[in-house]
Amino acid sequence: MKRIVVVGASAAGLAAAETLRREGYGGTISLVGDEPHAPYDRPPLSKQILSGEWSPKRLPLRPYADLDALGLDLRLGAAATGLDTADRTVLLADGSRLAYDGLIVATGVRPRRLPGEGAQHVLRTVDDALALRLRLGPGRRLAVVGAGFLGAEAAAVAAGLGARVTLIEPAPVPLAHAVGAEVGQVLSRAHLEHGVDLRTGAAVAEVTEHGVRLADGTLIEADDVLVAVGSHPNTEWLADSGLSVGDGLVCDEYSAAGPGVYGAGDVARWYNPLFGVEMRIEHRTHAAEQGMAAARNLLNPAAGKPFAPVPYFWSDQYDMKIQAYGYLRGHDEVAVVAGELAQRRFVAVYRTGDRVTGVLAVGMPPKEIRRWRQAIALRALWADAVPAAEPVDAAEVA
C-alpha cells in the first residue's frame, strides 16, 4: 500500500492520519479538507468561541509543527466531489484527482436549514461561530430553533451575554429522544431559570427577515435566528461510487464500507456489535476513536478488530456539566442511582431490554459515572447492576 487518502480534515481524519504513522505506515498520506483551516476542534464553537472566552487561535487540534512532522500531503480548501472505486480515485473540486490504495472517508456532516427568506445562522465552522458572536450582546434578540445539545448550549451562552433568547422546540420535552423525558425536563428547567423563553411543542414554518414564523402563524421577532435542527451526512460526493449510503456511509463492524474503503466519524453509519445496532454518532470523542480504529483495520484487514465502543459525550450548559456514556436512544427505563433530579446533581442509568445500555450524569464526580461505563461495556444485566427502584416519572420533575 503506497498511497492512502483521508477525506475529511477534522478530528476523525486527523486521528486516522496520526494512527497510520504511529502504526509504521511510511507511504503517502493525502489529507483532504473542504475548509481552508488546519484541523481544529469543534465542541468549543458553541461554548468558548461563541462566548468570546477563547480566541480562535486555541482551536487547532495540533500545532503546525506536529502536522509537518506527519509528512502529509495536505489538501485544504479542496472538497471531494466524486469517487471512482473501480479506478481507486478521488476527484477534488479543483479538478485534480488523487489515486489511492486505501481510503478513509471522514467528511462529517453539514447543518440542516429551514425554509424562508430570512437570514439563518448555523454552528458548524469557526467562521459560523465568529459571525454569530458578533451579533450577540445585551438586549439583542436571538431565536434558537432546536433545543438539542447544540441549540441548548448556544442558548445558554447567548443568555449569559445578555441576549433575550427564545428557544423553540417541536417536541413536548427537549432532548427526550436522546436522554428521555425525565432528564429532558430537568435540563429544560435550567433554561427557564436563566430567563430563556422556552417554547415547546412549537413547529417552525419559516425563517423571515423579522424572526421566525411558527406553524400556527405566530411570529417570534428576533434580530438573529440560529438553526440547530440536526444535520445531513456529507455523502453526496459518493453518489456514483457504488458504496452503500443511507443516513451516512454504511459500514460494517470493522468500519469497512467497501474494498479498501473505511468510514470514520460523523459521516459513518456502522454496526456496533456491543449494542447490536447500527448507529451514527456525532460526538468529538467518538470521531477520534473511530478514526484510529479505521486506520488500523485498513492497514491490517486480515487481523481487523470490530469497532465496539461505549460512546461518550458531554455538554456544558450554564453551571451544568453533563456527561454520558452508552447508547441512550430507544431505552425502556431510566433510574436515578445517585443524587437527585430536582437538584440537577444526579446519575441516571438507562435500560434497554434486560441490559444496562447508558448512563448520564449532571454535576457529579467522574468516578460516579465511570463505573457505569464499565457495566455498559460488560453488558451487565439490569437486575444485577441497578438497585431496585421505582422508574422515574417525568411528571414528578416537570
Stockholm file with secondary structure:
# STOCKHOLM 1.0

chainA/1-398         MKRIVVVGASAAGLAAAETLRREGYGGTISLVGDEPHAPYDRPPLSKQILSGEWSPKRLPLRPYADLDALGLDLRLGAAATGLDTADRTVLLADGSRLAYDGLIVATGVRPRRLPGEGAQHVLRTVDDALALRLRLGPGRRLAVVGAGFLGAEAAAVAAGLGARVTLIEPAPVPLAHAVGAEVGQVLSRAHLEHGVDLRTGAAVAEVTEHGVRLADGTLIEADDVLVAVGSHPNTEWLADSGLSVGDGLVCDEYSAAGPGVYGAGDVARWYNPLFGVEMRIEHRTHAAEQGMAAARNLLNPAAGKPFAPVPYFWSDQYDMKIQAYGYLRGHDEVAVVAGELAQRRFVAVYRTGDRVTGVLAVGMPPKEIRRWRQAIALRALWADAVPAAEPVDAAEVA
#=GR chainA/1-398 SS CCEEEEECCSHHHHHHHHHHHHTTCCSEEEEEESSSSCSBCSGGGGTHHHHTSSCGGGCBSSCHHHHHHTTCEEEETCCEEEEETTTTEEEETTSCEEECSEEEECCCEEECCCSSSSCCBCCSSHHHHHHHHTTCSTTCEEEEECCSHHHHHHHHHHHHTTCEEEEEESSSSTTHHHHCHHHHHHHHHHHHHTTCEEEESCCEEEEETTEEEETTSCEEECSEEEECSCEEESCGGGTTSCCCBSSSEEECTTSEEETTEEECGGGEEEEETTTTEEECCCCHHHHHHHHHHHHHHHHCGGGCCCCCCCCEEEEEETTEEEEEEECCTTCSEEEEEEEEGGGTEEEEEEEETTEEEEEEEESCCHHHHHHHHHHHHTTCBHHHHSCCCCCCCHHHHC
#=GC SS_cons         CCEEEEECCSHHHHHHHHHHHHTTCCSEEEEEESSSSCSBCSGGGGTHHHHTSSCGGGCBSSCHHHHHHTTCEEEETCCEEEEETTTTEEEETTSCEEECSEEEECCCEEECCCSSSSCCBCCSSHHHHHHHHTTCSTTCEEEEECCSHHHHHHHHHHHHTTCEEEEEESSSSTTHHHHCHHHHHHHHHHHHHTTCEEEESCCEEEEETTEEEETTSCEEECSEEEECSCEEESCGGGTTSCCCBSSSEEECTTSEEETTEEECGGGEEEEETTTTEEECCCCHHHHHHHHHHHHHHHHCGGGCCCCCCCCEEEEEETTEEEEEEECCTTCSEEEEEEEEGGGTEEEEEEEETTEEEEEEEESCCHHHHHHHHHHHHTTCBHHHHSCCCCCCCHHHHC
//
